[in-house]
Amino acid sequence: MTDKAIAKRIKQYRKQSGLTQLALAEKMGVDSNTISRLENSKHLPSLETAESLARVFGVTVTDILGR
């Protein structure tokens, strides 16, 4: 899966969850700049970050990273 597809999915899940970048960052215990970088394809999530995103969104890591 491409970096842009992963970024798009993260943003989509965040918006579906009704969270701002700041609110998501706070739930995950990361800086809001981290969320911005993820959503703008500047950074790929580590496995730990992908797991944290999946927990917050109630989806699987595969849903976050694609197949």
BELKAMO-V915811 format. One record per residue. PSI is psi as a letter, one per 20 degrees, with the letter a starting at -180 (* if undefined). OMEGA is omega as a letter, one per 20 degrees, with the letter a starting at -180 (NA if undefined). D_LAST is the distance of its C-alpha to the last C-alpha in Angstrom with 1 decimal. Layout:
PSI | OMEGA | D_LAST
PSI | OMEGA | D_LAST
This chain:
q | a | 6.8
q | r | 10.5
g | a | 12.7
h | r | 14.0
g | r | 11.0
g | r | 10.5
g | a | 14.3
g | r | 14.5
g | r | 12.4
g | r | 14.5
g | r | 17.6
g | r | 16.8
h | r | 16.4
g | a | 19.5
g | r | 21.5
h | r | 20.7
i | r | 21.9
k | a | 25.0
q | r | 24.9
r | r | 26.2
g | a | 24.8
g | a | 27.8
g | r | 27.3
g | r | 23.7
g | a | 24.9
g | r | 27.7
h | a | 25.6
i | a | 23.5
k | r | 26.5
r | r | 25.6
q | a | 27.3
h | r | 26.6
h | r | 26.3
g | r | 23.1
g | r | 21.5
g | r | 23.0
h | r | 21.6
g | a | 18.0
i | r | 18.4
j | r | 20.1
k | r | 17.6
i | a | 20.3
p | r | 18.5
q | r | 15.0
p | r | 14.9
r | r | 15.8
g | r | 14.4
g | r | 17.6
g | r | 17.1
h | r | 13.6
g | r | 15.2
g | r | 18.1
g | a | 16.3
g | r | 14.6
g | a | 18.1
g | a | 19.8
i | a | 17.6
k | r | 17.5
a | r | 13.7
r | r | 11.2
h | r | 9.9
h | r | 6.3
h | a | 7.8
g | a | 9.1
i | a | 6.8
r | a | 3.7
* | NA | 0.0
